[in-house]
Amino acid sequence: MKKILYNSLPLIAFMVMFALPLLAQKSNPNVPIDGGLSVLLAAGAGYGIKKINDKRKKK
């Protein structure tokens, strides 16, 4: 367990070092995220339908 902790510690420190400046950025709460979110939902639904059809054709 110690070996895993010691091996992952530099990676965690690296990630925290680059994540801190991201928290300092100002964000505009009026920016809509609906367009991108809708595209992701549609893509996920399409992928799910494709997988279901592939399983039906395989049987």
Short mmCIF file of the C-alpha atoms (twelve columns), coordinates in Angstrom:
data_MODEL
# 
_entry.id   MODEL 
# 
loop_
_atom_site.group_PDB 
_atom_site.id 
_atom_site.type_symbol 
_atom_site.label_atom_id 
_atom_site.label_alt_id 
_atom_site.label_comp_id 
_atom_site.label_asym_id 
_atom_site.label_seq_id 
_atom_site.Cartn_x 
_atom_site.Cartn_y 
_atom_site.Cartn_z 
_atom_site.pdbx_PDB_model_num 
ATOM 1  C CA . MET A 1  0.000   0.000   0.000   1 
ATOM 2  C CA . LYS A 2  2.868   2.360   0.783   1 
ATOM 3  C CA . LYS A 3  4.403   1.693   -2.633  1 
ATOM 4  C CA . ILE A 4  1.185   2.713   -4.390  1 
ATOM 5  C CA . LEU A 5  0.943   5.837   -2.261  1 
ATOM 6  C CA . TYR A 6  4.556   6.840   -2.871  1 
ATOM 7  C CA . ASN A 7  4.263   6.215   -6.607  1 
ATOM 8  C CA . SER A 8  1.044   8.202   -6.965  1 
ATOM 9  C CA . LEU A 9  2.104   11.128  -4.760  1 
ATOM 10 C CA . PRO A 10 4.044   12.979  -7.524  1 
ATOM 11 C CA . LEU A 11 1.094   12.606  -9.878  1 
ATOM 12 C CA . ILE A 12 -1.312  13.980  -7.299  1 
ATOM 13 C CA . ALA A 13 1.008   16.898  -6.551  1 
ATOM 14 C CA . PHE A 14 1.328   17.628  -10.279 1 
ATOM 15 C CA . MET A 15 -2.461  17.617  -10.722 1 
ATOM 16 C CA . VAL A 16 -3.034  19.889  -7.722  1 
ATOM 17 C CA . MET A 17 -0.345  22.301  -8.904  1 
ATOM 18 C CA . PHE A 18 -2.088  22.785  -12.256 1 
ATOM 19 C CA . ALA A 19 -5.625  22.756  -10.845 1 
ATOM 20 C CA . LEU A 20 -5.121  25.685  -8.463  1 
ATOM 21 C CA . PRO A 21 -4.869  28.386  -11.190 1 
ATOM 22 C CA . LEU A 22 -8.092  27.062  -12.705 1 
ATOM 23 C CA . LEU A 23 -9.944  27.816  -9.495  1 
ATOM 24 C CA . ALA A 24 -8.773  31.426  -9.592  1 
ATOM 25 C CA . GLN A 25 -10.433 32.223  -12.929 1 
ATOM 26 C CA . LYS A 26 -13.532 34.357  -12.917 1 
ATOM 27 C CA . SER A 27 -16.552 32.850  -14.569 1 
ATOM 28 C CA . ASN A 28 -19.589 34.457  -16.092 1 
ATOM 29 C CA . PRO A 29 -22.735 32.828  -14.685 1 
ATOM 30 C CA . ASN A 30 -24.763 34.040  -17.686 1 
ATOM 31 C CA . VAL A 31 -22.945 31.792  -20.176 1 
ATOM 32 C CA . PRO A 32 -25.332 29.135  -21.493 1 
ATOM 33 C CA . ILE A 33 -24.126 25.546  -21.486 1 
ATOM 34 C CA . ASP A 34 -27.328 24.155  -22.940 1 
ATOM 35 C CA . GLY A 35 -26.052 23.761  -26.510 1 
ATOM 36 C CA . GLY A 36 -23.065 21.588  -25.686 1 
ATOM 37 C CA . LEU A 37 -24.983 19.615  -23.119 1 
ATOM 38 C CA . SER A 38 -27.760 18.889  -25.606 1 
ATOM 39 C CA . VAL A 39 -25.243 17.639  -28.160 1 
ATOM 40 C CA . LEU A 40 -23.657 15.324  -25.589 1 
ATOM 41 C CA . LEU A 41 -27.035 13.926  -24.548 1 
ATOM 42 C CA . ALA A 42 -28.050 13.326  -28.171 1 
ATOM 43 C CA . ALA A 43 -24.730 11.624  -28.930 1 
ATOM 44 C CA . GLY A 44 -25.106 9.388   -25.877 1 
ATOM 45 C CA . ALA A 45 -28.655 8.443   -26.837 1 
ATOM 46 C CA . GLY A 46 -27.568 7.669   -30.396 1 
ATOM 47 C CA . TYR A 47 -24.684 5.524   -29.172 1 
ATOM 48 C CA . GLY A 48 -27.007 3.628   -26.826 1 
ATOM 49 C CA . ILE A 49 -29.509 2.971   -29.621 1 
ATOM 50 C CA . LYS A 50 -26.694 1.745   -31.879 1 
ATOM 51 C CA . LYS A 51 -25.463 -0.666  -29.198 1 
ATOM 52 C CA . ILE A 52 -28.977 -2.024  -28.651 1 
ATOM 53 C CA . ASN A 53 -29.429 -2.583  -32.384 1 
ATOM 54 C CA . ASP A 54 -26.055 -4.308  -32.635 1 
ATOM 55 C CA . LYS A 55 -26.995 -6.711  -29.828 1 
ATOM 56 C CA . ARG A 56 -30.336 -7.499  -31.499 1 
ATOM 57 C CA . LYS A 57 -28.644 -8.226  -34.832 1 
ATOM 58 C CA . LYS A 58 -26.086 -10.474 -33.128 1 
ATOM 59 C CA . LYS A 59 -28.792 -12.706 -31.621 1 
# 
